[in-house]
């Protein structure tokens, strides 16, 4: 891992993912999580203040970046529920089948190298009746914006740790074994259109 990836990139992503429009999205979706929650790509813990402590028993934060864990740990210090951090050995979620009530994934499916395989792993650890709560940016519906997304994407991926601008999030969710029950989507105000088309909602195992 390069110096940039280990020390600089987590802080760059922390700043980029903490803008007001993005934080408003987090505020909308994170309170929907309940029970034992697996948060995919917990990063620096930007979602932690938005959990409903009356509904959440425990949060398990999954992230490959140790530097991000350190920053997230500071945010977790004074919460009313325990937060445990785990790594990602061999690319698989190191939890038992049907062991969590909610999987929360925000602004992470864009970066995961194989999102379909990752989603299948998320479906595996969900209990029957459990929910996937998601908020992601991705492929815009307008051809002109899509064109810009495709042009910018190669450089964007290098600068932002593998993040992709143009993934078709609903299609990826379905291919990964989920049935989307509620879906909202729009451009976020105050963000570049090529990077600001958002999908959010809830899904269950198909």
N, C-alpha and C positions, 0 to 999 in steps of 0.2 A: 504494500500500500504506500502510495506516495505521500510526501509531506502535505501537499495540497489536500488530498483525499482525507487524510487523518485529522489534520488540525484546522484547515481553512474551510473546506467544504461544509462541515456541519454548521459552522457559524454563518456561512453564506445562505444555506438553506433555511436556517433559523430566521434570518432576517426576511428572506423572500416569502416565507410561509407565515409571517406574523404581520402582514399588512392588514389594514382595517377591513377591506372587503373579505379577505380570507378568514380573519378571525370572526367576522359576523357569520360566515358559513359554519365554522366550528360551533359557534353558540347555538345555531339552529339544530344541528344533528347530534352532537355528543350527548345531550340529556336524554336521548332516546335509548341509550344503552342501559342495561339492567343486569342484576345478578353478578355472576362471575364473568368478567369481560376480558377478552383477548384483544389488545390493541396492536394492530399490525403496523410496523413502522412508527413506533411511538416517538422516535426522533428526540427532540429536546423537551418533550412534554408539553407542547403548546395546547393540547386538548385537556390537560388535567384540571384546570380551573372550571371547566364546563360540565364535568360529571355531576349528576344529581346524587349526592351522598345518601339520600333517603332510599334510592333505588339500587345503588351499586354496593356489592359486598366486597369485591376485590378486583383489581385491575392487574393483568399480566401484560407487561409491555415487551414487545418483540422488536428488536432492532439490531442490525449488524455492526453499528458504530459505537465503540466504547466511549468516544468523546461525547457523542450525543447522550449516552446513558448518564454520564457525569452531570451534564446540564439538566437532564430530566430529573435526576435524583434530587437536585436542589429544589425543583418545583414540587416534588412529591413529599417533601419533608413535613408539611403541616396539614396534610389532608386527613379526613375522617375515616378513610378506608385504606387498607394496605395496598401498596404498589410493588410488584415484583418485576424485575428486569431479567430477560433471558436472551441468549444469543440465537443464532440460526445455524446449528451444526448441519453440515451436509445438505443445506438448502431445504431441510424439512422442519416443520413445526414440532418441537420436542414436547408435545403434550399427548395425553391419552385420547383415544376416540371418545366423542360425546362428552367432553369434560368442561365446556364453557357454555354459558347462556347467550352471550352476545359476542360477535366479532365486529370490531370497529376498525374501519380502514378509511383514512382521510389523506388524500394527496400522496398516495403511496403506490397505487396500481400503475401509475405513469412510469415508475422507476424500476419496479421489479422485472428482472430480465425475462422471466416466463410467467406472466400473470395468470394464465389459465391453470398451470400446475399449482401455483400458489393458492388460487381460489379453491381448487379441489382439496388442498390441504386444510383450508379454512372450513370447508364443508365437513370434512372428516371430524374435526374437533368440536363442531357444534352439536349440542344436545337436540333431540327431537323437539321441534317447535321453536328452536332458537332462531335468532335473527342476525343477518348481516346488515349493519348500518354503515352506509358509505357516503362519501363526498369526494369527488374527483374532478379534475379538469381533463379535457380531452378534445376529440374531434368535433369541430364546429359544424353546424348544418349548412353554412353558406359557402359555396364553391370558391369565392374569392378569398375568404379567410382560410379555408382548407389549403389553398395554394400557398399562402404565406406560411402556414404551419409546416407544410412539407419542405419549403425552402429553408426555413430557419432551424428545423429540427436537428440536423447533423451537428451544428455548432452548439445548439442549446443542450444537447445530450452531453457534450464534453464539459461545458461550463457548470452544469447542474447535476453531476453525478449519475448520468444515465437517464434523466427525466425525458419522457417523450411527450410532445405536444399533441399528437394526432392519433391517439388510441381511441377506438370506438368502445367506450366504456360499457354501454348496455350489452353490446354483442360479446364483449369479453366476459361479463358476468354470466351470461347465459351459457357460453361455451365452458365456463368453469364450474357449471353444475348448479347454478342458482336461478330461481324464478323471481323476477323483480315484481314486488307487490305495489310499491309506490315509487314514483319517479318524478322529480322536478328537474328542470334544466333551464339555464339562461346564461347570458353573458353577465359577468360581474361588473358592476359599475366601478370606474376608477382603475381598471386594469386593461392592458393591451388586449385587443380582441383575439389575437392569435394565441394568447396564453390564458384567456379569461373565460372560456366556455366551460360551465360547471354542470355536473350531474350529481344529484343527491337524492337519497331515499333509503328504503329498506328492502331486503330480499330474504328469501328462505331457500333452503335446499330444494332442488327440483325433484 
